[in-house]
Amino acid sequence: MPIEVDVAILGGGPGGYTAAVKAAQAGKSVVIIEQDKLGGTCLHRGCIPSKSLLRSAEVYATIGDAASFGIQLPEGAPAVDWKAVITRKNGIVEQLHKGLQALMKQHRIDIINGTGRIIGPSIFSPKSGAIAVVLADGESETIVPKNVVIATGSRPRRIGGLDYDGDRIATSDEALEWANRPSSIVIVGGGVIGVEWASMLSDFGTEVTIVEAADRLLPTEDKDVGAEIAKALKKRGVKILTDASLQAESCSLTDKGVRAEVVVKGETLTLEADKMLISVGRSGNVDNLGLENTDIKTENGFIKVSPNTLQTGESHIYAIGDCIGGIQLAHAAMHEADIAIGHLAGSKPTRAADRDIPRCIYSRPEAASIGWTEAAAKAEGFTVKTAKLPMRIMGKALVYGESEGFAKVVADSQTGDLLGVHLVGAHATELIAEASLAKLVDAIPWEIGRTIHPHPTLSEAMQEVMLALDGAAGHG
């Protein structure tokens, strides 16, 4: 007999499990169809494991700099136990995985392990949306829901012509399982993932070269952010090649690792390293979902949705998260889950613009942004004014021994509205939450500046940069 539910969710990542909990809280019967493990890419192959590695690298780098804090280490340099680093990472993932499973039980959400495919009108339903599931044991099941939420996520985009073996040439998925830390690596792509891996591996002592096609690192972020992160990486010995293109046909696996040619501003360079990491974006998981049995459309490899309700071409089928493109972040998927479930439950929630979702980079130093970049705001026609203060004027930054970076605010000089905030420095990914709240409540810079911030804290940087817009900062 088919299983009848109110809401069926394809994919158990952050968007999927958040949608499931929201639907259950709204009194709906819910089932999640997940072909792998609950938690999706974020928990098992992305956010959590990579941040665990970054934290281990940060601790190692801090120990190496202990003398600057007045701490003398015993004779002999600290060493990296890569196996223990990976074990710690796996332990964190498993703990959170168990927590998610418990959360699903708490809300009486059924999990079906298998591969789901949407079918057209049939004996089970007069409209598209029933889901045929091939179970992990080879058996099959049919789900007949009133509503469907597609939350199938994304996967690393690959460059054609490369001989991926998951070891010497790999994406971030495979790299998280490397048995050994490479002594040298070429990272193709200087976006968020490439920068985080460059930061982590360089802290561990790996010789890193980044190959980026654009004229700067982090090309979608404010140019000051990219410049500051590049300066920090170069200081640690990372080689950064911009305006550079990998010649895929020249790449070859060797006994020692990988060899490749890169064209940099017309000049061909030959690079050799233990490994090559490909981090050139992500592709939506929209294949083999049975979309051809529906009126759902795709564009550039992602599912098209109504921007306000997240409905697809079938009004009872929603899509959220990475599979719809846009800003591909776990917390964006969670927000979209709230919007989709709110709509199908009868409310009219307001979806945030992609630019108003915080963007975080967990390198050393960290970076975080929300809203317009300075260049984008000018291109949009705003009359822009900015303020920028270095983190080194903050007492807490000096106490931490992490004085790199800055706080920057972009505002509309005519209305005084807050347009964007860009942070580089210690704990920037935590500090950005205040700017996110400010965007939600439509606060203007002077209101943030007048808010009392405790001293000494890194949060004072937010207060000071807002006051600096009108020349009222107490520092700098």
GILIN-V370847 format. One record per residue. N is the residue number from 1. SS is DSSP state (alpha for helix, beta for strand, coil for the rest). BURIAL is I if it has 16 or more other ideal C-beta (glycine too) atoms within 10 Angstrom, else O. Layout:
N_SS_BURIAL / N_SS_BURIAL
This chain:
1_coil_O / 2_coil_O / 3_beta_I / 4_beta_I / 5_beta_I / 6_beta_I / 7_beta_I / 8_beta_I / 9_beta_I / 10_beta_I / 11_coil_I / 12_coil_I / 13_coil_I / 14_alpha_I / 15_alpha_I / 16_alpha_I / 17_alpha_I / 18_alpha_I / 19_alpha_I / 20_alpha_I / 21_alpha_I / 22_alpha_I / 23_alpha_I / 24_alpha_I / 25_alpha_O / 26_coil_I / 27_coil_O / 28_coil_I / 29_coil_I / 30_beta_I / 31_beta_I / 32_beta_I / 33_beta_I / 34_beta_I / 35_coil_I / 36_coil_I / 37_coil_I / 38_coil_I / 39_coil_I / 40_alpha_I / 41_alpha_I / 42_alpha_I / 43_alpha_I / 44_alpha_I / 45_alpha_I / 46_coil_I / 47_alpha_I / 48_alpha_I / 49_alpha_I / 50_alpha_I / 51_alpha_I / 52_alpha_I / 53_alpha_I / 54_alpha_I / 55_alpha_I / 56_alpha_I / 57_alpha_I / 58_alpha_I / 59_alpha_O / 60_alpha_I / 61_alpha_I / 62_alpha_I / 63_alpha_O / 64_alpha_O / 65_coil_O / 66_alpha_O / 67_alpha_O / 68_alpha_O / 69_alpha_O / 70_coil_O / 71_coil_O / 72_coil_O / 73_coil_O / 74_coil_O / 75_coil_O / 76_coil_O / 77_coil_O / 78_coil_O / 79_coil_O / 80_coil_O / 81_coil_O / 82_alpha_O / 83_alpha_O / 84_alpha_O / 85_alpha_I / 86_alpha_I / 87_alpha_O / 88_alpha_O / 89_alpha_I / 90_alpha_O / 91_alpha_O / 92_alpha_I / 93_alpha_I / 94_alpha_O / 95_alpha_O / 96_alpha_I / 97_alpha_I / 98_alpha_O / 99_alpha_O / 100_alpha_I / 101_alpha_O / 102_alpha_O / 103_alpha_O / 104_alpha_I / 105_alpha_O / 106_alpha_O / 107_coil_O / 108_coil_O / 109_coil_I / 110_beta_I / 111_beta_I / 112_beta_I / 113_beta_I / 114_beta_I / 115_beta_I / 116_beta_I / 117_beta_I / 118_beta_I / 119_beta_I / 120_coil_O / 121_coil_O / 122_coil_O / 123_coil_O / 124_coil_O / 125_coil_I / 126_coil_O / 127_coil_O / 128_coil_I / 129_coil_I / 130_beta_I / 131_beta_I / 132_beta_I / 133_beta_I / 134_beta_O / 135_beta_O / 136_coil_O / 137_coil_O / 138_coil_O / 139_coil_O / 140_beta_O / 141_beta_I / 142_beta_I / 143_beta_I / 144_beta_I / 145_beta_I / 146_beta_O / 147_beta_I / 148_beta_I / 149_beta_I / 150_beta_I / 151_coil_I / 152_coil_I / 153_coil_I / 154_beta_I / 155_beta_O / 156_beta_I / 157_coil_O / 158_coil_O / 159_coil_O / 160_coil_O / 161_coil_O / 162_coil_I / 163_coil_O / 164_coil_O / 165_coil_O / 166_coil_O / 167_coil_I / 168_coil_I / 169_beta_I / 170_beta_I / 171_beta_I / 172_alpha_I / 173_alpha_O / 174_alpha_I / 175_alpha_I / 176_coil_I / 177_coil_O / 178_coil_I / 179_coil_O / 180_coil_O / 181_coil_I / 182_coil_I / 183_coil_O / 184_beta_I / 185_beta_I / 186_beta_I / 187_beta_I / 188_beta_I / 189_coil_I / 190_coil_I / 191_coil_I / 192_alpha_I / 193_alpha_I / 194_alpha_I / 195_alpha_I / 196_alpha_I / 197_alpha_I / 198_alpha_I / 199_alpha_I / 200_alpha_I / 201_alpha_I / 202_alpha_I / 203_alpha_I / 204_alpha_I / 205_coil_I / 206_coil_I / 207_beta_I / 208_beta_I / 209_beta_I / 210_beta_I / 211_beta_I / 212_coil_I / 213_coil_O / 214_coil_O / 215_coil_O / 216_coil_I / 217_coil_I / 218_coil_I / 219_coil_O / 220_coil_O / 221_coil_I / 222_coil_I / 223_alpha_I / 224_alpha_I / 225_alpha_I / 226_alpha_I / 227_alpha_O / 228_alpha_I / 229_alpha_I / 230_alpha_I / 231_alpha_O / 232_alpha_I / 233_alpha_I / 234_alpha_O / 235_alpha_O / 236_coil_O / 237_coil_O / 238_coil_I / 239_beta_O / 240_beta_I / 241_beta_I / 242_coil_I / 243_coil_O / 244_beta_I / 245_beta_O / 246_beta_I / 247_beta_O / 248_beta_O / 249_beta_O / 250_beta_O / 251_beta_I / 252_beta_O / 253_beta_I / 254_coil_O / 255_coil_O / 256_coil_O / 257_coil_I / 258_beta_I / 259_beta_I / 260_beta_I / 261_beta_I / 262_beta_I / 263_beta_I / 264_beta_O / 265_coil_O / 266_coil_O / 267_beta_O / 268_beta_O / 269_beta_O / 270_beta_O / 271_beta_I / 272_beta_O / 273_beta_I / 274_coil_I / 275_beta_I / 276_beta_I / 277_beta_I / 278_beta_I / 279_coil_I / 280_coil_I / 281_coil_O / 282_beta_I / 283_beta_I / 284_beta_I / 285_coil_I / 286_coil_I / 287_coil_O / 288_coil_O / 289_coil_I / 290_coil_I / 291_alpha_I / 292_alpha_O / 293_alpha_I / 294_coil_I / 295_coil_O / 296_coil_I / 297_coil_O / 298_beta_I / 299_beta_O / 300_coil_O / 301_coil_O / 302_beta_I / 303_beta_I / 304_coil_O / 305_coil_I / 306_coil_O / 307_coil_O / 308_coil_O / 309_coil_I / 310_coil_I / 311_beta_I / 312_coil_I / 313_coil_I / 314_coil_I / 315_coil_O / 316_coil_O / 317_beta_I / 318_beta_I / 319_beta_I / 320_coil_I / 321_alpha_I / 322_alpha_I / 323_alpha_I / 324_alpha_I / 325_coil_I / 326_coil_O / 327_coil_I / 328_coil_I / 329_coil_I / 330_alpha_I / 331_alpha_I / 332_alpha_I / 333_alpha_I / 334_alpha_I / 335_alpha_I / 336_alpha_I / 337_alpha_I / 338_alpha_I / 339_alpha_I / 340_alpha_I / 341_alpha_I / 342_alpha_I / 343_alpha_I / 344_alpha_I / 345_coil_I / 346_coil_O / 347_coil_O / 348_coil_O / 349_coil_O / 350_coil_O / 351_coil_I / 352_coil_I / 353_coil_O / 354_alpha_O / 355_alpha_I / 356_alpha_I / 357_coil_I / 358_coil_I / 359_beta_I / 360_beta_I / 361_beta_I / 362_coil_I / 363_coil_I / 364_coil_I / 365_coil_I / 366_beta_I / 367_beta_I / 368_beta_I / 369_beta_I / 370_beta_I / 371_beta_I / 372_coil_I / 373_coil_I / 374_alpha_I / 375_alpha_O / 376_alpha_I / 377_alpha_I / 378_alpha_O / 379_alpha_O / 380_coil_O / 381_coil_O / 382_coil_I / 383_coil_O / 384_beta_I / 385_beta_I / 386_beta_I / 387_beta_I / 388_beta_O / 389_beta_I / 390_beta_I / 391_alpha_I / 392_alpha_O / 393_alpha_I / 394_coil_I / 395_alpha_O / 396_alpha_I / 397_alpha_I / 398_alpha_O / 399_alpha_O / 400_alpha_I / 401_coil_O / 402_coil_I / 403_coil_I / 404_coil_I / 405_coil_I / 406_beta_I / 407_beta_I / 408_beta_I / 409_beta_I / 410_beta_I / 411_beta_I / 412_beta_I / 413_coil_O / 414_coil_O / 415_coil_O / 416_coil_O / 417_coil_O / 418_beta_I / 419_beta_I / 420_beta_I / 421_beta_I / 422_beta_I / 423_beta_I / 424_beta_I / 425_beta_I / 426_coil_I / 427_coil_I / 428_alpha_I / 429_alpha_I / 430_alpha_O / 431_alpha_I / 432_alpha_I / 433_alpha_O / 434_alpha_I / 435_alpha_I / 436_alpha_I / 437_alpha_O / 438_alpha_I / 439_alpha_I / 440_alpha_O / 441_coil_O / 442_coil_O / 443_coil_I / 444_coil_I / 445_alpha_I / 446_alpha_I / 447_alpha_O / 448_alpha_I / 449_alpha_I / 450_alpha_O / 451_coil_O / 452_coil_O / 453_coil_I / 454_coil_O / 455_coil_O / 456_coil_O / 457_coil_I / 458_coil_I / 459_coil_I / 460_alpha_I / 461_alpha_I / 462_alpha_I / 463_alpha_I / 464_alpha_I / 465_alpha_I / 466_alpha_I / 467_alpha_I / 468_alpha_I / 469_coil_I / 470_coil_O / 471_coil_O / 472_coil_O / 473_coil_I / 474_coil_O / 475_coil_I / 476_coil_O
